[in-house]
Amino acid sequence: MSKYLRNHLIGTVLIFLLGGVVNVVLFCSICLEEPYFLTRMFYINFCYNGMAWVAFWKGSEFLVEFWDKHIPWIETPIKRFVASLLSITIYIYLAVWALDLFFDLIVFELPLSKALEESGAPFKNVLLITLGINVFMHGRGFLISWRQASIDMEKLKTEQIASQYNSLKNQVNPHFLFNSMNALSSLVYDNQEKAVEFIRKLSQVYRYVLDSKDDEVVSFEREMGFVENFIFLQKIRFGENLKVEISEHKPSLFVPPLAIQMLVENAIKHNVVSEKDPLTIVIDVQNDCCIVKNNLKEKKVKDSTGIGLENIKSRYQYLSDREVEILKTDDSFEVRVPLLNMK
């Protein structure tokens, strides 16, 4: 027998015994008196209440778990409460009716017509206990959902910190600083106006990373402003070998900060960018999705930690039920990230 079944069996036996004992101690004043204790009715009463507790407890547990999967507490608490309350109330009355019918037919051997007439009679003590069980179940379900939401929130914060840290680290690593300073030194002599613009764009890149460190989402327009600054710095380095086409359509929707920039950065990291093999990146918007697509000419040795896409997907799993789509062919690589409506 598996551990799962063994635990359920043990739990069922304990609930059965608890239901019988609670009824004897709290609601049956004559049950502990010796003459009644030795009668057949005592054991029938004990078994009835034990079976009632098992039926009500396990049935309520199943219904709570069912609604937890289909109507989470955190998203629609009122709808969740009403659905659970109605379903459990209906289940309780059906369970009482079925249990009464079983005992009338099997134990007391009543005729079917008489059993049907008497089944479903109010059993106040059991219903009161069941109400307490359901309050416990609902409280337990809500606390579990609340705890999971807290865990997810902390996980998201960790993902954001990792994303921002990696992005900032990539900007200040020796290669980036060397390439930026090398490009800047050339610009100072050749084109001072462009050198000033380069410094301004570089400061804006750093400013955005620092300003968005506490945000779960940012506007798509704001993210794209950051992406354009980042691309400007990269084009100084790669010149015409790097071609980027950006859609003019900027809907009033939201994305996780640094998500689009990370996709552009990944395209540059993973692919050859040269005069012989120029890299073309297209950023487009279709059906509330931002599409980042590039031609594929992968480097033999990749300068990447491999966590960029996983980071983006993890954040979307928390923020939305829409998934990040990845489409790879022999000559192209495409990522579709949903644009979020946070209203």
Legacy VTK file of the C-alpha trace (Angstrom):
# vtk DataFile Version 3.0
C-alpha trace
ASCII
DATASET POLYDATA
POINTS 343 float
0.000 0.000 0.000
1.345 3.415 -0.946
2.075 6.055 1.673
-0.685 8.276 0.231
-3.377 5.574 0.614
-2.090 4.543 4.026
-2.292 8.126 5.309
-5.834 8.509 3.931
-6.897 5.209 5.520
-5.457 6.186 8.903
-7.115 9.607 8.643
-10.476 8.032 7.788
-10.309 5.667 10.774
-9.389 8.519 13.147
-12.231 10.704 11.822
-14.688 7.804 12.254
-13.611 7.234 15.869
-13.582 10.963 16.611
-17.110 11.407 15.227
-18.471 8.580 17.349
-16.694 9.716 20.515
-17.713 13.384 20.141
-21.366 12.424 19.786
-21.198 10.125 22.818
-19.485 12.729 25.023
-21.241 15.924 23.934
-24.651 15.049 22.563
-25.773 11.750 24.088
-26.358 12.101 27.810
-27.439 8.487 28.307
-24.791 6.898 26.080
-22.285 6.373 28.899
-24.805 4.860 31.273
-24.135 1.145 31.598
-27.513 -0.262 30.472
-27.495 1.823 27.272
-23.773 1.339 26.730
-24.354 -2.363 26.352
-27.261 -2.072 23.926
-27.298 -2.492 20.167
-28.554 1.103 19.720
-25.401 2.497 21.284
-23.196 0.863 18.634
-25.605 1.818 15.852
-25.547 5.410 17.071
-21.745 5.327 17.326
-21.350 3.921 13.793
-23.891 6.360 12.336
-22.047 9.370 13.707
-18.657 7.987 12.778
-19.776 7.400 9.193
-21.408 10.843 9.104
-18.168 12.499 10.143
-16.192 10.585 7.521
-18.713 11.419 4.783
-18.974 15.096 5.717
-15.280 15.621 6.372
-13.959 13.834 3.291
-16.682 15.217 1.033
-16.073 18.765 2.241
-12.333 18.276 1.816
-12.833 17.120 -1.774
-15.134 20.054 -2.622
-12.754 22.597 -1.072
-9.831 21.170 -3.063
-11.964 21.130 -6.235
-12.926 24.814 -5.912
-9.354 25.751 -4.946
-8.256 24.524 -8.377
-11.072 26.144 -10.369
-11.893 29.344 -8.432
-8.877 30.474 -6.348
-9.538 32.451 -3.171
-7.098 35.237 -4.057
-8.559 36.049 -7.484
-12.344 35.939 -6.817
-13.002 35.451 -3.083
-16.771 36.173 -3.171
-17.419 33.825 -6.094
-15.241 31.196 -4.405
-17.144 31.514 -1.107
-20.596 31.300 -2.718
-19.653 28.295 -4.899
-18.138 26.439 -1.977
-20.986 27.249 0.435
-23.726 26.166 -1.984
-21.988 22.964 -3.071
-21.148 21.879 0.479
-24.662 22.673 1.763
-26.239 20.594 -1.028
-23.733 17.801 -0.414
-24.488 17.740 3.333
-28.216 17.295 2.813
-27.687 14.602 0.190
-25.216 12.817 2.476
-27.669 12.941 5.418
-30.452 11.579 3.216
-28.262 8.777 1.822
-26.936 7.816 5.269
-30.429 7.770 6.805
-31.753 5.679 3.921
-28.889 3.201 4.290
-29.462 2.711 8.020
-33.256 2.504 7.657
-33.014 -0.147 4.938
-29.995 -2.183 6.061
-29.825 -1.775 9.835
-33.466 -1.223 10.852
-34.873 -3.229 7.896
-37.698 -0.801 7.188
-39.766 -1.110 3.989
-38.532 1.082 1.140
-41.568 3.379 1.237
-41.179 3.911 4.991
-37.412 4.433 4.649
-37.895 7.020 1.920
-40.468 8.811 4.046
-38.228 9.018 7.102
-34.856 9.588 5.382
-33.427 13.088 5.420
-34.834 13.974 8.806
-32.910 16.835 10.445
-29.938 15.687 12.429
-29.054 18.883 14.239
-26.092 17.643 16.222
-24.309 16.293 13.169
-25.111 19.415 11.120
-23.700 21.648 13.838
-20.514 19.596 13.925
-20.387 19.651 10.133
-20.725 23.433 10.144
-17.675 23.563 12.395
-15.807 21.221 10.038
-16.653 23.393 7.031
-15.570 26.557 8.813
-12.290 24.792 9.498
-12.009 23.635 5.864
-12.720 27.106 4.477
-10.305 28.729 6.900
-7.655 26.158 6.065
-8.187 26.599 2.312
-8.006 30.381 2.564
-4.861 30.296 4.705
-3.172 27.851 2.308
-4.041 30.094 -0.670
-2.883 33.183 1.198
0.369 31.464 2.170
0.947 30.331 -1.439
0.310 33.884 -2.671
2.904 35.160 -0.184
5.393 32.536 -1.384
4.715 33.494 -5.020
5.192 37.165 -4.175
8.533 36.475 -2.524
9.540 34.313 -5.486
8.644 37.141 -7.870
10.694 39.596 -5.818
13.622 37.181 -5.961
13.215 36.813 -9.734
13.058 40.597 -10.154
16.135 41.136 -8.019
18.003 38.467 -9.986
16.900 40.024 -13.282
17.846 43.545 -12.251
21.109 42.384 -10.733
22.089 40.442 -13.848
21.115 43.297 -16.141
23.041 45.832 -14.075
25.979 43.430 -13.770
26.009 42.959 -17.533
26.085 46.709 -18.017
29.021 47.240 -15.673
31.067 44.148 -16.464
34.579 44.796 -17.793
33.683 43.881 -21.371
30.765 46.280 -21.516
32.712 49.097 -19.864
35.721 48.469 -22.061
33.636 48.445 -25.233
31.641 51.500 -24.142
34.705 53.494 -23.151
36.536 52.436 -26.305
33.592 53.562 -28.439
33.335 56.778 -26.444
37.035 57.586 -26.821
36.719 57.279 -30.588
33.601 59.449 -30.602
35.254 62.190 -28.550
37.750 62.798 -31.361
35.522 62.034 -34.331
32.083 63.262 -33.307
31.782 65.200 -30.062
28.043 65.713 -30.391
27.516 61.981 -30.716
29.844 61.399 -27.756
27.641 63.634 -25.613
24.560 61.724 -26.771
26.322 58.424 -26.015
27.010 59.538 -22.433
23.399 60.692 -22.049
22.028 57.380 -23.324
24.385 55.439 -21.074
23.209 57.383 -18.018
19.569 56.797 -18.998
20.192 53.046 -19.211
21.557 53.028 -15.668
18.778 55.298 -14.437
16.041 53.014 -15.793
17.556 49.905 -14.200
17.712 51.652 -10.827
14.287 53.330 -11.079
12.445 50.131 -12.042
14.037 47.880 -9.431
10.900 47.923 -7.218
8.306 47.674 -10.024
6.460 44.459 -10.888
5.477 45.898 -14.274
6.201 49.032 -16.295
4.404 50.560 -19.232
5.364 49.126 -22.604
6.168 52.612 -23.870
8.576 53.195 -20.982
10.260 49.831 -21.518
10.682 50.550 -25.214
12.277 53.918 -24.433
14.838 52.040 -22.381
15.293 49.450 -25.143
15.954 52.175 -27.717
18.643 53.689 -25.489
20.201 50.263 -25.047
20.144 49.628 -28.805
21.788 53.009 -29.451
24.757 51.959 -27.310
24.996 48.611 -29.075
24.863 50.185 -32.530
27.807 52.409 -31.609
29.720 49.196 -30.984
28.490 47.136 -33.943
27.640 49.858 -36.443
25.667 48.716 -39.495
26.308 45.092 -38.596
23.436 45.394 -36.135
20.054 46.286 -37.630
17.009 46.820 -35.437
13.472 47.441 -36.680
11.007 48.702 -34.055
7.250 48.962 -34.487
5.841 52.450 -34.042
2.762 50.991 -32.341
3.117 51.320 -28.549
-0.132 50.206 -26.867
-1.045 51.354 -23.360
-0.188 48.004 -21.820
2.485 46.687 -19.476
5.440 44.305 -19.322
7.830 43.172 -16.583
10.768 45.608 -16.421
13.825 44.685 -18.539
11.924 41.863 -20.284
12.187 43.264 -23.838
15.722 44.515 -23.289
16.757 41.072 -22.075
15.450 39.495 -25.299
17.405 41.989 -27.421
20.496 41.394 -25.309
20.105 37.620 -25.677
19.900 37.938 -29.468
23.178 39.871 -29.497
24.879 37.509 -27.049
23.904 34.298 -28.797
24.503 35.275 -32.415
27.383 36.347 -34.627
27.297 40.078 -35.410
29.684 40.887 -38.249
29.890 42.466 -41.677
29.629 39.021 -43.225
26.769 37.944 -40.955
24.832 41.026 -39.826
22.239 40.561 -37.101
18.714 41.837 -37.716
16.319 42.181 -34.800
12.649 42.993 -35.350
10.474 44.214 -32.464
6.789 44.190 -33.374
3.397 44.270 -31.643
0.600 41.879 -32.655
-2.535 40.839 -30.779
-1.396 42.224 -27.423
1.967 40.491 -27.744
5.422 41.941 -28.212
7.372 39.872 -30.725
11.176 39.947 -30.694
12.566 38.089 -33.700
16.095 37.786 -35.068
17.885 35.893 -37.811
19.816 32.937 -36.461
23.582 32.620 -36.715
24.536 31.150 -33.377
27.985 31.571 -31.906
30.014 28.443 -31.369
30.971 29.675 -27.920
28.112 31.475 -26.145
28.702 34.193 -23.563
25.493 33.510 -21.629
24.312 32.134 -18.276
21.169 30.668 -19.865
18.780 32.125 -17.268
17.370 35.088 -19.208
14.385 33.375 -20.832
13.661 31.278 -17.734
13.608 34.456 -15.677
11.068 36.078 -18.017
8.873 32.951 -18.107
8.910 32.662 -14.318
7.781 36.249 -13.883
4.946 35.792 -16.378
3.776 32.653 -14.566
3.124 34.847 -11.549
1.759 37.924 -13.337
-0.519 36.292 -15.908
-2.064 33.053 -17.107
-0.737 33.837 -20.595
2.527 32.126 -21.457
5.712 33.272 -23.143
5.976 31.586 -26.557
9.298 30.600 -28.136
9.508 29.727 -31.828
12.804 28.535 -33.271
13.517 27.523 -36.864
16.701 26.822 -38.779
17.151 30.487 -39.688
15.229 32.503 -37.069
14.496 32.780 -33.371
11.296 34.401 -32.111
9.944 35.133 -28.644
6.398 36.367 -27.999
5.788 38.001 -24.614
2.229 38.977 -23.615
1.430 42.633 -23.034
-0.514 42.909 -19.798
-3.624 44.917 -19.006
-3.203 45.763 -15.320
-6.541 47.547 -14.857
LINES 1 344
343 0 1 2 3 4 5 6 7 8 9 10 11 12 13 14 15 16 17 18 19 20 21 22 23 24 25 26 27 28 29 30 31 32 33 34 35 36 37 38 39 40 41 42 43 44 45 46 47 48 49 50 51 52 53 54 55 56 57 58 59 60 61 62 63 64 65 66 67 68 69 70 71 72 73 74 75 76 77 78 79 80 81 82 83 84 85 86 87 88 89 90 91 92 93 94 95 96 97 98 99 100 101 102 103 104 105 106 107 108 109 110 111 112 113 114 115 116 117 118 119 120 121 122 123 124 125 126 127 128 129 130 131 132 133 134 135 136 137 138 139 140 141 142 143 144 145 146 147 148 149 150 151 152 153 154 155 156 157 158 159 160 161 162 163 164 165 166 167 168 169 170 171 172 173 174 175 176 177 178 179 180 181 182 183 184 185 186 187 188 189 190 191 192 193 194 195 196 197 198 199 200 201 202 203 204 205 206 207 208 209 210 211 212 213 214 215 216 217 218 219 220 221 222 223 224 225 226 227 228 229 230 231 232 233 234 235 236 237 238 239 240 241 242 243 244 245 246 247 248 249 250 251 252 253 254 255 256 257 258 259 260 261 262 263 264 265 266 267 268 269 270 271 272 273 274 275 276 277 278 279 280 281 282 283 284 285 286 287 288 289 290 291 292 293 294 295 296 297 298 299 300 301 302 303 304 305 306 307 308 309 310 311 312 313 314 315 316 317 318 319 320 321 322 323 324 325 326 327 328 329 330 331 332 333 334 335 336 337 338 339 340 341 342
